[in-house]
Amino acid sequence: MIKCTKLFIMWFLTLISYLAIIIQVIFVTIAIAAGLYYLAELVEEYTTIAKKIIWWMNLGTFILYILLWIFENFPTSMILCGIVAQLTHFVILRSFPFVSFLSLEFIATVVFITINHYLAFSYFASVYHAFSEVIAYFTIFLWLVPFALFVSLSANDNVLPTSIDGTDADVVSNYFSKRSKKLGLLTVFNYAKESLLPVRTKKGF
């Protein structure tokens, strides 16, 4: 009887720990979503400042790649692909916040992100590095600038265009006709907020 009681207590505490982990994951997810929503609103409000910040982040990553090549024994392929990826980011920033998903530079950026992740996983799977070093590489070299560009995609929705494919069509009419086709991060969050949260209506007296 005593053994059964102890066994039940052990399983009970284990279930409680699993429940606590699930609650923590939910809270962390909500916090990340709220932070992304706030960052997307800041980017839409201060587009010029966001462009400068991302530009300097990209330049810093570019310099870190060169220092990584000098001071560490990382494969040359990883360094070269990383440097080329930063160059594609600079090309995207030339027309920021206008980003075309079908443009050559955007497709090249996605391709190099994929290649860099493959090379990084292959290298760290064969050569031992501390977990903190692996996370540092992925965070700073692979995720920082692409993540900033991803958050900034919603700024493209609120900037008036100056021309329409070289034609003389009505720019403002075309702009408002495309407002329903927004694909930015902030648009996704707004849609989720309207779908999941109840809408408060003011009572008329």
Secondary structure as a PSIPRED ss2 file (coil, helix, strand):
# PSIPRED VFORMAT (PSIPRED V4.0)

   1 M C   1.000  0.000  0.000
   2 I H   0.000  1.000  0.000
   3 K H   0.000  1.000  0.000
   4 C H   0.000  1.000  0.000
   5 T H   0.000  1.000  0.000
   6 K H   0.000  1.000  0.000
   7 L H   0.000  1.000  0.000
   8 F H   0.000  1.000  0.000
   9 I H   0.000  1.000  0.000
  10 M H   0.000  1.000  0.000
  11 W H   0.000  1.000  0.000
  12 F H   0.000  1.000  0.000
  13 L H   0.000  1.000  0.000
  14 T H   0.000  1.000  0.000
  15 L H   0.000  1.000  0.000
  16 I H   0.000  1.000  0.000
  17 S H   0.000  1.000  0.000
  18 Y H   0.000  1.000  0.000
  19 L H   0.000  1.000  0.000
  20 A H   0.000  1.000  0.000
  21 I H   0.000  1.000  0.000
  22 I H   0.000  1.000  0.000
  23 I H   0.000  1.000  0.000
  24 Q H   0.000  1.000  0.000
  25 V H   0.000  1.000  0.000
  26 I H   0.000  1.000  0.000
  27 F H   0.000  1.000  0.000
  28 V H   0.000  1.000  0.000
  29 T H   0.000  1.000  0.000
  30 I H   0.000  1.000  0.000
  31 A H   0.000  1.000  0.000
  32 I H   0.000  1.000  0.000
  33 A H   0.000  1.000  0.000
  34 A H   0.000  1.000  0.000
  35 G H   0.000  1.000  0.000
  36 L H   0.000  1.000  0.000
  37 Y H   0.000  1.000  0.000
  38 Y H   0.000  1.000  0.000
  39 L H   0.000  1.000  0.000
  40 A H   0.000  1.000  0.000
  41 E H   0.000  1.000  0.000
  42 L H   0.000  1.000  0.000
  43 V H   0.000  1.000  0.000
  44 E H   0.000  1.000  0.000
  45 E H   0.000  1.000  0.000
  46 Y C   1.000  0.000  0.000
  47 T H   0.000  1.000  0.000
  48 T H   0.000  1.000  0.000
  49 I H   0.000  1.000  0.000
  50 A H   0.000  1.000  0.000
  51 K H   0.000  1.000  0.000
  52 K H   0.000  1.000  0.000
  53 I H   0.000  1.000  0.000
  54 I H   0.000  1.000  0.000
  55 W H   0.000  1.000  0.000
  56 W H   0.000  1.000  0.000
  57 M H   0.000  1.000  0.000
  58 N H   0.000  1.000  0.000
  59 L H   0.000  1.000  0.000
  60 G H   0.000  1.000  0.000
  61 T H   0.000  1.000  0.000
  62 F H   0.000  1.000  0.000
  63 I H   0.000  1.000  0.000
  64 L H   0.000  1.000  0.000
  65 Y H   0.000  1.000  0.000
  66 I H   0.000  1.000  0.000
  67 L H   0.000  1.000  0.000
  68 L H   0.000  1.000  0.000
  69 W H   0.000  1.000  0.000
  70 I H   0.000  1.000  0.000
  71 F H   0.000  1.000  0.000
  72 E C   1.000  0.000  0.000
  73 N C   1.000  0.000  0.000
  74 F C   1.000  0.000  0.000
  75 P C   1.000  0.000  0.000
  76 T H   0.000  1.000  0.000
  77 S H   0.000  1.000  0.000
  78 M H   0.000  1.000  0.000
  79 I H   0.000  1.000  0.000
  80 L H   0.000  1.000  0.000
  81 C H   0.000  1.000  0.000
  82 G H   0.000  1.000  0.000
  83 I H   0.000  1.000  0.000
  84 V H   0.000  1.000  0.000
  85 A H   0.000  1.000  0.000
  86 Q H   0.000  1.000  0.000
  87 L H   0.000  1.000  0.000
  88 T H   0.000  1.000  0.000
  89 H H   0.000  1.000  0.000
  90 F H   0.000  1.000  0.000
  91 V H   0.000  1.000  0.000
  92 I H   0.000  1.000  0.000
  93 L H   0.000  1.000  0.000
  94 R H   0.000  1.000  0.000
  95 S C   1.000  0.000  0.000
  96 F C   1.000  0.000  0.000
  97 P C   1.000  0.000  0.000
  98 F C   1.000  0.000  0.000
  99 V C   1.000  0.000  0.000
 100 S C   1.000  0.000  0.000
 101 F C   1.000  0.000  0.000
 102 L C   1.000  0.000  0.000
 103 S C   1.000  0.000  0.000
 104 L H   0.000  1.000  0.000
 105 E H   0.000  1.000  0.000
 106 F H   0.000  1.000  0.000
 107 I H   0.000  1.000  0.000
 108 A H   0.000  1.000  0.000
 109 T H   0.000  1.000  0.000
 110 V H   0.000  1.000  0.000
 111 V H   0.000  1.000  0.000
 112 F H   0.000  1.000  0.000
 113 I H   0.000  1.000  0.000
 114 T H   0.000  1.000  0.000
 115 I H   0.000  1.000  0.000
 116 N H   0.000  1.000  0.000
 117 H H   0.000  1.000  0.000
 118 Y H   0.000  1.000  0.000
 119 L H   0.000  1.000  0.000
 120 A H   0.000  1.000  0.000
 121 F H   0.000  1.000  0.000
 122 S H   0.000  1.000  0.000
 123 Y H   0.000  1.000  0.000
 124 F H   0.000  1.000  0.000
 125 A H   0.000  1.000  0.000
 126 S H   0.000  1.000  0.000
 127 V C   1.000  0.000  0.000
 128 Y C   1.000  0.000  0.000
 129 H C   1.000  0.000  0.000
 130 A C   1.000  0.000  0.000
 131 F H   0.000  1.000  0.000
 132 S H   0.000  1.000  0.000
 133 E H   0.000  1.000  0.000
 134 V H   0.000  1.000  0.000
 135 I H   0.000  1.000  0.000
 136 A H   0.000  1.000  0.000
 137 Y H   0.000  1.000  0.000
 138 F H   0.000  1.000  0.000
 139 T H   0.000  1.000  0.000
 140 I H   0.000  1.000  0.000
 141 F H   0.000  1.000  0.000
 142 L H   0.000  1.000  0.000
 143 W H   0.000  1.000  0.000
 144 L H   0.000  1.000  0.000
 145 V H   0.000  1.000  0.000
 146 P H   0.000  1.000  0.000
 147 F H   0.000  1.000  0.000
 148 A H   0.000  1.000  0.000
 149 L H   0.000  1.000  0.000
 150 F H   0.000  1.000  0.000
 151 V H   0.000  1.000  0.000
 152 S H   0.000  1.000  0.000
 153 L H   0.000  1.000  0.000
 154 S H   0.000  1.000  0.000
 155 A H   0.000  1.000  0.000
 156 N H   0.000  1.000  0.000
 157 D H   0.000  1.000  0.000
 158 N H   0.000  1.000  0.000
 159 V C   1.000  0.000  0.000
 160 L C   1.000  0.000  0.000
 161 P C   1.000  0.000  0.000
 162 T C   1.000  0.000  0.000
 163 S C   1.000  0.000  0.000
 164 I E   0.000  0.000  1.000
 165 D C   1.000  0.000  0.000
 166 G C   1.000  0.000  0.000
 167 T E   0.000  0.000  1.000
 168 D C   1.000  0.000  0.000
 169 A C   1.000  0.000  0.000
 170 D C   1.000  0.000  0.000
 171 V H   0.000  1.000  0.000
 172 V H   0.000  1.000  0.000
 173 S H   0.000  1.000  0.000
 174 N H   0.000  1.000  0.000
 175 Y H   0.000  1.000  0.000
 176 F H   0.000  1.000  0.000
 177 S H   0.000  1.000  0.000
 178 K C   1.000  0.000  0.000
 179 R H   0.000  1.000  0.000
 180 S H   0.000  1.000  0.000
 181 K H   0.000  1.000  0.000
 182 K C   1.000  0.000  0.000
 183 L C   1.000  0.000  0.000
 184 G C   1.000  0.000  0.000
 185 L H   0.000  1.000  0.000
 186 L H   0.000  1.000  0.000
 187 T H   0.000  1.000  0.000
 188 V H   0.000  1.000  0.000
 189 F H   0.000  1.000  0.000
 190 N H   0.000  1.000  0.000
 191 Y H   0.000  1.000  0.000
 192 A H   0.000  1.000  0.000
 193 K H   0.000  1.000  0.000
 194 E H   0.000  1.000  0.000
 195 S H   0.000  1.000  0.000
 196 L H   0.000  1.000  0.000
 197 L C   1.000  0.000  0.000
 198 P C   1.000  0.000  0.000
 199 V C   1.000  0.000  0.000
 200 R C   1.000  0.000  0.000
 201 T C   1.000  0.000  0.000
 202 K C   1.000  0.000  0.000
 203 K C   1.000  0.000  0.000
 204 G C   1.000  0.000  0.000
 205 F C   1.000  0.000  0.000
